[in-house]
Amino acid sequence: MPNSVVPLVIAATLALPLAPAQQPPVPSIDPPSGERLLLRLEAEGVQIYSCASDNGAPAWRFQGPEAKLTSAKGSPAGSHFAGPTWKLLDGSEVKGSPVASKPAPEPDAVPWLLLKVASETGDGKLRGTDYITRTNTKGGVAPPSGCDPSHQGAQARIPYSASYSFYGK
């Protein structure tokens, strides 16, 4: 290679963009294809944690949610509690099992979730629900401190809100 070409090759090589650092893919919380939106509800309540140690240092352990469910217009629709369970005023009820999770875009908010229905009862609006998503979360993250040996058994009730969407075929 002539000497005048070497600086051009070096300059061209340095100008190439660097490959981005490999980031793990963000899991999808979209329901499987073929599922359609049946119902969307808003939740306002608390995420409950208890201070406990499991053969180690004490830490906040998630116990479950306690929230009121409302329609988009704000009318009462039901409740959400440990299980996780959603129970509507019409008597229909579903319990879910987590399938996927991704970090919430808002800091200090519980993750967004995809849950598969594990059981259902009643003939109301939740009948035929296969999947549930939790999105638009605000708050609900366990306290960063305050759980030490002197607080064993203490409970923290952290305010949160979220949108729950129910999908079926």
N, C-alpha and C positions, 0 to 999 in steps of 0.2 A: 504494500500500500504506500503510495507517495506520502511524504511527511505532511503535506497540506490537507490530506483527507482525514488523517487521524484525529485532529481536533474537532472536525465536523462529526465524526462518528461518536466521539466521546460526548460532545454537546448534545447530540440527538438522543443518546442513551440516557443522559441525565434528565432530559426533558420528558421522558416517558413517565406516566403516572405510576405511582406505587400501588400494588395490589392492596385493597383494604384488608384490615385485620379480620380474620375469620371470626364471625359472631355466630353463636348458636341460633338456629332458626327460632322465631317466636311461635309457640304452638297456636294452632287455630282453635278458637272457641266457637266457630260456626257450627250449627247443627248439620248433620249429614244432608246431602242432596236429597230432595224429595220431601223434606219436612217443610211444613208451612206454618207461619205464625198464627197461633190460635188466640193468644191473649197477651197483653203487656200490662204489668202492674208496677207501681212505685212502692218502695219500702222505706220506712223511717223507723229507726229504733236503735238497738245497741247490739254490739258483739260482746259476748261475755267470756271473760278469761278468769282462771283461778291460779293462784300461786301454789305450785306444787313441785316436789322433786321426785324424779324417778331414778333412784340410785345415783344421784349426781347433784349438781348445784340446782338450787331452786330456779324455776323459770315460769313465765306466764304460759299456761296451757289453754288452748281454745276449748270452750265448753259448748257454745252454740249461739245462734242469733235469737233475738226477741224483737220482733218488728210488726208494725201494723202495715197492712197492704191497702193501697188505695188505687182507684182507677185514675186515668189521665186527667179526669175532671175533678179529682179530689174526693170522690165519694168512697166511704168505707167498703172494702172488698173482702177482707179476711186477715189472717195472721201468718207469720213465718216464725218457726221455732226449731229447736234442735231436732236432728234427724238426718239431714235437714228436711223439714216438712213445710209445705204450704197448704193451708186450709182456708177455703173460701166460705163466705156466709151462706152460700147455696148448699153446703154440705160436702162438696167435692174436696178431695185431698190427695196430694201426691208426695211421695218421699223420693229424694234424689240421691245419686251416688256420683261423686266427682269423676269426670273423665279427663278434663284438660283445664289448665290454668295459665293465665298470662298476667304479667305485672300491669297494674292500673296506670294509666298515663298521669294521673294526678298523684303527687307525692303524699305519703302518709295515708293512702287509701288501700283497703283490702283488694286482693287481686280480682280480676275478671275471671269468670268460670263458665265451663260447659258441664252440665250434669245430665246423666241419663236417669230416667224415671225407673226406680226399683219396685215401687208398688203404687197402686192407686185405689181409691174407694170413692163411692158416690157417683151420682149421675149428672153433676153440674158442669160448669165451664171447664174444669180441669180434666174431664173425661177424655181419654184418647191422647193425653199428653205423653210424648216420648222423650223429649229433651227440654231442658231449661237453661237459659243463659243468665248470668249476672253481669251487668255492665253499669257504666256511669256511677261507679262507687265513689263515695266520699267518706273519709274517716274509717273507723273500725279497727285500726291496727293496734296490736297489743302495746301496752306501755313500754317504753325503753328501759325503765328502771322501776324500783319499788318492790321487787319480789326478792326477798332475802329470807334467811332462816327465821327471822322474827315475824315474818308475814305469811308463813305457811297457812294455807286455807283461805287467805284473803281473796276477795273477788274484785275484778275491775269490769265496769260496764261502760264500754267505749261507744259513744254515739256514732252512727253510720247511716248512710242512705244509699240506695241502689235501685236500679231498674231490673226487673225480672221479666223475661220473655219466655213464653211457653209454646212449644212447637209440637206438632203431630202431623199425621198423614191425612 
